[in-house]
Amino acid sequence: MALSSFAGGSLFGTRFGDDPPRVIALHGWGRNHRDFDRCLEGLNAVSIDLPGFGASPAPPQAGGAALYADLVSPILDTCRTPAVLVGHSFGGRVAVHLAERRPAAIGGLVLTGVPLLHRAHRRGKPALRYQFGRILHRWGLVGDTYLEGLRDKYGSSDYRAASGIMRDVLVTVVNESYEKQLRSISAPVDLVWGDGDQAAPPEIAARAEALLADARLTILGGVDHFVPSGAPDALREAIDRRLDALA
């Protein structure tokens, strides 16, 4: 499919259908708009490359999911509203901010594999060498270059792959949690989760469901974090359910 531009040429992605879009799909970290090709076929929808991924340039400054919501928000003005937001992983972080800020424009959300809350049991502490390096840096005994080398060695694969503004964005968003946004969302939300999701375990979805005013949680057996590509039919079923409710 040919790329289209959005938001005054600052974002790129794919349009589905000929009429004004009713669905906006937002992909995960390190992914792109193609993740949703099988989910959106036959719909009036858009799937965009979030800033810094695919064909879309990086944001003008570092920030978290709220910054990304600001950058994506103009697309809602081209949609038939209320629209359905679909968010996978990082894209879901952005979607909850959009739903909180523009409730009249959002008729439903479909979220999958989104780190909406911190894990109930946080992972182990960073490597001892990295912890020691941070202490030395705090005391002024080693420089920024030394600390950055430790981050490259001991950081996540996403962290090692990112650089510049995008690395700063990643550091910001992985420390965010969205209790406030979840409690504020009035639109119905479908939570579609793989039971084998290690990046955002199902326990996060269960706790998020309890904070939402109107939510439905579906756990998919034998599916990992990548529901859009691994279980597109299940995700499409949830999208259709939200659209039918708006008809």
C-alpha positions as CSV (number, residue, x, y, z in Angstrom):
1,M,0.0,0.0,0.0
2,A,1.1,3.5,-0.8
3,L,2.2,5.8,2.1
4,S,0.0,8.8,2.9
5,S,0.9,11.8,5.0
6,F,-1.0,13.1,8.0
7,A,-0.9,16.0,10.5
8,G,0.4,18.5,8.0
9,G,3.1,16.1,6.6
10,S,4.7,15.3,10.0
11,L,3.4,11.7,10.1
12,F,3.1,8.9,7.5
13,G,1.2,5.8,7.2
14,T,-1.5,3.9,5.3
15,R,-5.2,4.7,4.6
16,F,-7.8,1.9,4.4
17,G,-11.1,2.5,2.6
18,D,-12.4,5.5,0.7
19,D,-14.4,7.3,3.3
20,P,-13.2,9.4,6.3
21,P,-11.5,7.0,8.8
22,R,-13.3,5.6,11.8
23,V,-10.4,3.7,13.2
24,I,-6.8,4.9,14.1
25,A,-4.2,2.3,14.8
26,L,-1.0,3.0,16.8
27,H,1.8,0.5,16.7
28,G,4.3,-0.6,19.4
29,W,7.9,0.5,20.1
30,G,10.3,-0.4,17.2
31,R,7.4,-1.4,15.0
32,N,5.5,0.4,12.2
33,H,2.1,0.8,10.6
34,R,2.3,-2.5,8.7
35,D,1.5,-4.4,11.9
36,F,-2.2,-3.7,11.5
37,D,-2.6,-4.6,7.8
38,R,-4.5,-7.8,8.5
39,C,-6.6,-6.2,11.2
40,L,-7.9,-3.2,9.2
41,E,-8.6,-4.7,5.8
42,G,-12.1,-3.6,4.6
43,L,-12.4,-0.8,7.1
44,N,-12.2,3.0,6.8
45,A,-9.1,3.4,8.9
46,V,-5.6,4.8,9.2
47,S,-2.5,3.1,10.5
48,I,0.4,5.5,11.1
49,D,4.1,5.4,11.8
50,L,4.5,7.0,15.2
51,P,7.2,9.7,15.3
52,G,10.7,8.2,15.1
53,F,9.5,4.9,13.5
54,G,8.9,3.8,9.9
55,A,8.7,6.8,7.6
56,S,7.8,9.4,10.3
57,P,10.6,11.6,11.5
58,A,11.5,11.7,15.2
59,P,9.6,14.2,17.4
60,P,11.1,17.7,17.7
61,Q,11.9,17.1,21.4
62,A,12.0,14.3,23.9
63,G,9.0,13.5,26.0
64,G,6.6,10.7,27.0
65,A,3.3,9.4,25.8
66,A,1.6,12.7,26.4
67,L,3.9,14.4,23.8
68,Y,3.1,11.7,21.3
69,A,-0.7,12.2,21.9
70,D,-0.2,15.9,21.0
71,L,1.5,14.9,17.8
72,V,-1.1,12.4,16.8
73,S,-4.2,14.4,17.9
74,P,-4.6,16.3,14.6
75,I,-5.4,13.0,12.8
76,L,-8.6,12.9,14.9
77,D,-9.8,16.1,13.1
78,T,-9.8,14.2,9.8
79,C,-11.8,11.3,11.1
80,R,-15.5,10.5,11.4
81,T,-15.9,10.8,15.1
82,P,-16.4,9.3,17.6
83,A,-13.5,7.1,16.4
84,V,-12.1,3.9,17.6
85,L,-8.4,3.9,18.8
86,V,-6.4,0.7,18.5
87,G,-3.1,0.7,20.4
88,H,-0.5,-2.0,20.7
89,S,2.2,-1.7,23.4
90,F,3.7,1.8,23.1
91,G,0.9,2.9,20.8
92,G,-1.6,2.0,23.6
93,R,0.3,4.4,26.0
94,V,-0.4,7.2,23.4
95,A,-4.0,6.0,23.0
96,V,-5.0,6.4,26.7
97,H,-3.7,10.0,26.7
98,L,-5.7,10.8,23.6
99,A,-8.9,9.2,25.1
100,E,-8.4,11.3,28.3
101,R,-7.8,14.5,26.4
102,R,-10.5,14.2,23.7
103,P,-13.3,12.1,25.1
104,A,-15.9,13.5,22.6
105,A,-13.8,12.3,19.7
106,I,-13.2,8.8,21.0
107,G,-16.0,6.2,20.9
108,G,-14.0,3.2,22.0
109,L,-10.5,1.8,22.5
110,V,-8.9,-1.6,21.7
111,L,-5.7,-2.0,23.7
112,T,-3.3,-5.0,23.4
113,G,0.0,-5.7,25.2
114,V,0.2,-2.2,26.7
115,P,2.3,-1.5,29.8
116,L,-0.5,0.5,31.3
117,L,0.7,0.0,34.9
118,H,4.0,-1.0,36.5
119,R,4.3,-4.7,37.1
120,A,2.9,-6.0,40.4
121,H,6.3,-7.6,41.0
122,R,9.1,-5.4,39.5
123,R,11.9,-7.2,37.7
124,G,15.3,-7.6,39.4
125,K,17.7,-4.7,40.0
126,P,20.1,-3.6,37.3
127,A,23.5,-5.3,37.1
128,L,25.8,-4.5,40.1
129,R,28.4,-3.0,37.8
130,Y,25.9,-0.6,36.3
131,Q,24.6,0.4,39.8
132,F,28.1,1.1,40.9
133,G,28.8,3.1,37.8
134,R,25.7,5.3,38.5
135,I,27.0,5.9,42.0
136,L,30.5,6.9,40.6
137,H,28.8,9.2,38.1
138,R,26.7,10.8,40.8
139,W,29.8,11.5,42.8
140,G,31.6,13.0,39.7
141,L,34.2,10.2,39.6
142,V,33.3,9.1,36.1
143,G,32.0,11.0,33.1
144,D,28.9,10.8,30.9
145,T,30.7,8.7,28.3
146,Y,31.6,6.0,30.8
147,L,28.0,5.8,32.1
148,E,26.6,5.7,28.6
149,G,28.9,2.8,27.8
150,L,27.4,0.9,30.8
151,R,23.9,1.7,29.6
152,D,24.7,0.3,26.2
153,K,26.1,-2.8,27.7
154,Y,23.4,-3.5,30.3
155,G,20.4,-1.8,28.9
156,S,17.5,-3.5,27.1
157,S,17.6,-4.3,23.4
158,D,15.2,-1.4,22.7
159,Y,17.5,0.9,24.7
160,R,20.6,-0.2,22.7
161,A,18.8,0.2,19.4
162,A,17.7,3.7,20.2
163,S,19.8,6.9,20.1
164,G,19.5,10.6,20.6
165,I,15.9,11.9,21.2
166,M,14.4,8.4,20.7
167,R,16.6,7.0,23.5
168,D,15.4,9.8,25.8
169,V,11.8,9.1,24.8
170,L,12.2,5.4,25.7
171,V,13.7,6.2,29.1
172,T,10.7,8.5,29.8
173,V,7.9,6.1,28.7
174,V,9.2,3.0,30.4
175,N,8.9,4.7,33.7
176,E,5.4,6.0,33.1
177,S,2.2,4.5,34.6
178,Y,-1.4,5.5,33.6
179,E,-3.7,5.1,36.6
180,K,-5.0,8.7,36.2
181,Q,-5.7,8.2,32.5
182,L,-7.4,4.9,33.0
183,R,-9.7,6.3,35.7
184,S,-10.6,9.2,33.4
185,I,-11.6,7.2,30.3
186,S,-15.3,7.1,29.7
187,A,-15.3,5.2,26.4
188,P,-15.7,1.5,26.4
189,V,-12.4,-0.4,26.2
190,D,-11.5,-3.9,24.9
191,L,-8.4,-5.3,26.4
192,V,-7.1,-8.1,24.2
193,W,-4.0,-9.9,25.7
194,G,-1.9,-12.9,24.9
195,D,-1.5,-15.2,27.8
196,G,2.3,-15.5,27.0
197,D,2.9,-11.7,26.9
198,Q,6.2,-11.2,28.8
199,A,6.6,-7.5,27.9
200,A,3.2,-6.6,29.5
201,P,1.9,-9.6,31.4
202,P,-1.8,-10.3,31.6
203,E,-1.8,-9.3,35.3
204,I,-1.4,-5.7,34.1
205,A,-4.5,-6.0,31.9
206,A,-6.5,-7.4,34.8
207,R,-5.5,-4.5,37.1
208,A,-6.2,-2.0,34.4
209,E,-9.6,-3.5,33.8
210,A,-10.5,-2.8,37.4
211,L,-9.6,0.9,36.9
212,L,-11.7,1.4,33.8
213,A,-15.3,2.5,33.8
214,D,-16.3,0.1,31.0
215,A,-13.9,-2.6,30.0
216,R,-13.8,-6.1,28.6
217,L,-10.7,-8.3,29.0
218,T,-10.0,-11.2,26.6
219,I,-7.1,-13.5,27.2
220,L,-5.8,-15.3,24.1
221,G,-4.2,-18.7,24.7
222,G,-0.9,-19.5,23.1
223,V,-0.3,-15.9,22.0
224,D,2.6,-13.7,23.0
225,H,3.1,-9.9,23.0
226,F,2.6,-9.4,19.3
227,V,-1.2,-9.8,19.0
228,P,-1.6,-7.7,15.9
229,S,0.5,-10.1,13.8
230,G,0.0,-13.2,15.9
231,A,-3.8,-13.1,16.4
232,P,-5.1,-10.5,14.0
233,D,-8.6,-12.1,13.8
234,A,-9.1,-11.7,17.6
235,L,-8.0,-8.1,17.4
236,R,-10.3,-7.4,14.4
237,E,-13.2,-9.0,16.4
238,A,-12.7,-6.4,19.2
239,I,-12.4,-3.6,16.7
240,D,-15.7,-4.7,15.0
241,R,-17.4,-4.9,18.4
242,R,-16.4,-1.3,19.2
243,L,-17.6,-0.1,15.7
244,D,-20.9,-2.0,16.0
245,A,-21.5,-0.2,19.3
246,L,-21.1,3.1,17.5
247,A,-23.5,2.3,14.6
